[in-house]
Amino acid sequence: MPTDGQRIQKRSPATVALQISSEKQPFITELAFTENVSLHGVRVVTERAWKSGERVIVRSYHGSIQSRARVIYCYPLAEARYAVGLELRSAVGTWMDVSQPQPPRVEV
């Protein structure tokens, strides 16, 4: 990472629905939405405070992203919500931004 505080990878604003599950306790699961994404990380808004360093599994509801991840930070926001930075460890699949209109489906 550059020493001037800038990121190497560009983050793109995107709203992606994710399921976040604790790697050690898989029954701890939450639906969250991304604020931005990059090749190796995402920022999500959650209702649960996740611990820095905690290992999680991330799966997208739309698209096909699945990855192990590590919680980098968790900052409190207003109204019992948290901004959580996740470092993706082994992401596979593609992002699908649910805030963007999808092309109409044509069935023949």
C-alpha positions in Angstrom: 0.0 0.0 0.0 1.4 3.4 -0.8 2.6 5.5 2.1 0.6 8.6 1.1 -2.6 6.9 2.3 -4.0 6.3 -1.2 -5.3 2.9 -2.3 -3.6 0.9 -5.0 -6.9 -0.4 -6.4 -9.8 1.8 -7.4 -13.0 1.3 -5.5 -16.2 1.4 -7.4 -19.5 2.5 -5.8 -21.9 -0.5 -6.0 -24.9 -1.8 -4.0 -24.5 -5.6 -3.8 -26.5 -7.8 -1.5 -24.2 -10.1 0.5 -24.5 -12.8 3.1 -21.8 -12.5 5.6 -21.2 -15.5 7.9 -18.6 -16.1 10.7 -16.1 -18.7 9.6 -15.8 -20.1 13.2 -19.5 -19.9 14.0 -21.4 -20.3 10.7 -24.8 -19.8 12.4 -23.8 -16.1 12.8 -25.0 -14.8 9.5 -26.2 -11.4 8.3 -27.5 -9.8 5.1 -25.5 -6.7 4.3 -25.2 -4.3 1.3 -21.9 -3.0 -0.1 -21.2 0.7 -0.5 -18.2 0.1 -2.8 -16.2 -2.8 -4.2 -12.7 -3.4 -5.6 -10.8 -6.5 -6.7 -9.6 -7.3 -3.2 -12.0 -5.6 -0.8 -15.5 -4.3 -0.1 -17.1 -1.8 2.3 -20.4 -3.0 3.6 -23.1 -1.6 6.0 -24.1 -4.1 8.7 -26.4 -4.2 11.7 -23.8 -6.3 13.7 -20.5 -5.1 15.0 -17.9 -7.4 13.5 -14.5 -7.7 15.2 -11.3 -6.6 13.4 -9.3 -9.6 12.3 -12.4 -11.9 12.3 -12.6 -14.4 9.4 -15.9 -14.5 7.5 -17.4 -16.1 4.4 -19.0 -13.7 1.9 -21.6 -14.8 -0.7 -23.6 -12.5 -3.0 -27.3 -12.9 -3.4 -27.2 -11.8 -7.0 -24.2 -12.5 -9.2 -21.8 -15.2 -8.2 -19.3 -13.8 -5.7 -18.1 -16.2 -3.0 -15.0 -15.5 -0.9 -13.3 -16.0 2.4 -12.6 -12.5 3.9 -11.0 -10.8 6.9 -12.6 -7.9 8.7 -10.2 -4.9 8.5 -12.3 -2.3 10.3 -15.7 -1.8 11.9 -16.8 1.8 12.5 -20.2 2.7 14.2 -22.6 4.7 12.0 -26.0 6.2 13.0 -29.0 4.1 14.0 -27.2 0.9 15.1 -25.4 0.3 11.8 -21.7 -0.3 11.1 -19.4 0.4 8.2 -17.2 -2.7 7.8 -14.2 -3.1 5.6 -13.6 -6.6 4.3 -10.4 -7.9 2.7 -11.4 -10.6 0.2 -9.0 -13.6 0.3 -10.1 -15.9 -2.5 -12.9 -14.2 -4.4 -14.4 -16.0 -7.4 -17.4 -14.9 -9.5 -18.8 -11.6 -10.6 -20.5 -8.7 -8.9 -24.0 -7.7 -9.8 -25.0 -4.1 -8.7 -28.6 -4.2 -7.6 -28.9 -0.4 -7.7 -28.4 -0.4 -11.5 -31.3 -1.2 -13.8 -31.0 -4.7 -15.2 -31.8 -5.3 -18.9 -35.2 -6.7 -19.5 -35.5 -10.5 -20.0 -36.9 -11.6 -23.2 -38.4 -15.1 -23.3 -39.0 -16.8 -26.6 
